Amino acid sequence: MTQNPARSTAGLCIGIGLVAMGCVIGFDALTMRVPPTYAKVGPQVFPIVVGAGLVLCGLITAFQSVLAGVSRPVVVEPVATDWRALGIVAAGLILHALLLKTLGFVITATVLFVIVAIALGSRRYLRDAAIGVALALITYVGFTRGLGLQLPSGIFAGVF
């Protein structure tokens, strides 16, 4: 790792981008139509907090990137990118998107979990599948029962 005292144009662009995203999210949240049935805490609160956090992070990033004389670490990747693993994960995401409505969230999330585990070097398929099923079921039940949001049930329609 070396130190770079120069100004960072990339850091400034990232900071400006974060500020812009935060403003868009905040504006959308503030202009969202909310039924009067909500009390003080409604669906606007979380997006406003996220938008404000993005604006704050963006301002800090932009400010630090233009300060002269501030040493910033420059990280040099000692290892080449594993394109095979990246390709496997990308294929898993595409497969997940294509089969989500047909097979449902639980199955596609489990398959995606196993594919990512394989891409990262795991060869314990049964263990990975068991963990994937457990995480997918917890997520599915948490979203559908806990939050009242609908995830595609696919072939398990009526079971959960």
C-alpha positions in Angstrom: 0.0 0.0 0.0 1.4 3.4 -1.0 0.3 6.9 0.0 -1.1 9.3 -2.6 -1.3 13.0 -1.5 -2.9 14.1 -4.9 -6.5 15.1 -5.3 -8.9 12.4 -6.3 -11.1 13.1 -9.3 -12.7 9.6 -9.0 -13.4 10.2 -5.3 -15.1 13.5 -6.2 -17.2 11.9 -8.8 -18.2 9.1 -6.4 -19.1 11.7 -3.8 -21.2 13.7 -6.1 -22.9 10.5 -7.3 -23.8 9.5 -3.7 -25.2 13.0 -3.0 -27.3 12.8 -6.2 -28.6 9.3 -5.3 -29.4 10.5 -1.8 -31.3 13.5 -3.0 -33.3 11.4 -5.5 -34.2 8.9 -2.8 -35.1 11.6 -0.3 -37.2 13.5 -2.8 -39.1 10.4 -3.8 -39.7 9.6 -0.2 -40.9 13.1 0.7 -43.3 13.2 -2.3 -44.6 9.7 -1.7 -48.4 9.5 -1.2 -49.0 8.0 2.2 -52.5 7.1 3.3 -53.7 8.9 6.5 -53.9 5.5 8.3 -50.2 5.7 9.1 -49.2 7.4 12.3 -45.9 9.4 12.6 -43.7 6.5 11.4 -44.8 5.5 7.9 -43.2 4.1 4.8 -41.3 7.4 4.3 -39.0 7.1 7.3 -36.6 4.5 6.1 -36.0 5.9 2.6 -35.4 9.4 4.1 -32.8 7.9 6.6 -31.1 6.1 3.7 -31.2 9.2 1.5 -29.7 11.4 4.3 -27.0 8.8 4.9 -26.1 8.7 1.2 -25.9 12.5 1.1 -23.7 12.6 4.3 -21.4 9.9 2.9 -21.2 11.6 -0.4 -20.4 15.0 1.1 -17.6 13.4 3.3 -16.2 11.5 0.3 -16.2 14.5 -2.0 -14.7 16.8 0.7 -11.9 14.3 1.5 -11.2 13.8 -2.2 -10.5 17.5 -2.9 -8.4 18.2 0.3 -4.9 18.9 -0.7 -2.2 17.2 1.4 -4.4 14.5 2.8 -2.7 11.1 2.4 -5.0 8.4 1.1 -4.0 4.8 0.9 -3.8 3.4 -2.6 -4.5 -0.3 -2.6 -2.9 -2.4 -5.2 -4.7 -5.8 -5.9 -2.1 -8.5 -5.3 -4.3 -11.1 -6.9 -5.8 -11.3 -10.3 -9.6 -11.2 -10.7 -11.2 -14.6 -10.7 -13.3 -14.2 -13.9 -14.6 -17.8 -13.6 -16.1 -17.2 -10.2 -17.5 -13.8 -11.4 -19.1 -15.6 -14.4 -20.6 -18.3 -12.2 -22.2 -15.8 -9.9 -23.5 -13.7 -12.8 -25.0 -16.8 -14.3 -26.6 -17.7 -11.0 -28.1 -14.2 -10.7 -29.5 -14.4 -14.3 -30.9 -17.9 -13.6 -32.5 -16.6 -10.3 -34.2 -13.7 -12.2 -35.5 -16.0 -14.9 -36.9 -18.7 -12.7 -38.1 -16.6 -9.7 -41.8 -16.4 -10.7 -42.0 -20.0 -12.0 -40.2 -21.8 -9.2 -40.7 -19.3 -6.4 -38.4 -17.5 -4.0 -37.4 -20.4 -1.7 -36.1 -22.7 -4.5 -34.4 -20.0 -6.6 -32.8 -18.4 -3.5 -31.5 -21.8 -2.4 -30.1 -22.5 -5.9 -28.5 -19.1 -6.0 -26.9 -19.7 -2.6 -25.4 -23.0 -3.7 -24.2 -21.5 -7.0 -22.4 -18.7 -5.2 -20.9 -21.1 -2.7 -19.6 -23.2 -5.6 -18.2 -20.1 -7.3 -16.3 -19.3 -4.1 -14.8 -22.7 -3.9 -17.2 -24.8 -1.7 -17.6 -28.5 -2.6 -20.0 -29.4 0.3 -23.2 -29.3 -1.8 -25.5 -30.8 0.7 -24.4 -28.5 3.5 -24.7 -25.5 1.2 -28.2 -26.6 0.1 -29.3 -27.0 3.7 -28.0 -23.6 4.7 -29.6 -22.1 1.6 -33.0 -23.6 2.3 -32.9 -22.4 5.9 -31.9 -18.9 4.9 -34.5 -18.8 2.1 -37.3 -20.0 4.3 -36.4 -17.6 7.1 -36.3 -14.7 4.6 -39.5 -15.8 2.9 -41.5 -16.2 6.2 -40.0 -12.9 7.5 -41.1 -11.0 4.5 -44.5 -12.6 3.9 -45.6 -13.0 7.5 -43.6 -10.4 9.4 -43.7 -7.6 6.9 -46.7 -8.5 4.9 -44.8 -8.3 1.6 -45.4 -10.9 -1.1 -42.5 -12.9 -2.5 -43.2 -15.3 -5.4 -44.2 -18.7 -3.9 -44.0 -20.5 -7.3 -44.6 -24.2 -7.0 -45.2 -23.8 -3.3 -48.3 -21.6 -3.8 -50.7 -22.3 -0.9 -48.1 -24.2 1.1 -46.5 -21.3 3.0 
